[in-house]
Amino acid sequence: MVDFSGIQQHLTAITTAQTDYAKSAFESSKAYFEKLAGVKSPEKFLELTTEHTKSAFETFAAQATKIGELYKNFATEAFSSIKAKS
């Protein structure tokens, strides 16, 4: 019989990481739009948009790497458990 507790822990970690990223991205976008509502010049609009876009991309890239690593660890354990039982 395959022990699924380790696999379940990996899936929980993946779900938690994705949920945390979604919450963080939402809050960041909300703050951006709140700041954007007070913009009175095209220069400030461009500055805020550039700043937000850069930050969003950097955060996405870091989270994608982190979550990708979690998936890699999950797959490694899931298939090694199954392979060991074969």
ABEGO torsion letter per residue (X at the ends): XBBAAAAAAAAAAAAAAAAAAAAAAAAAAAAAAAAAAABABAAAAAAAAAAAAAAAAAAAAAAAAAAAAAAAAAAAAAAAAAAAAX
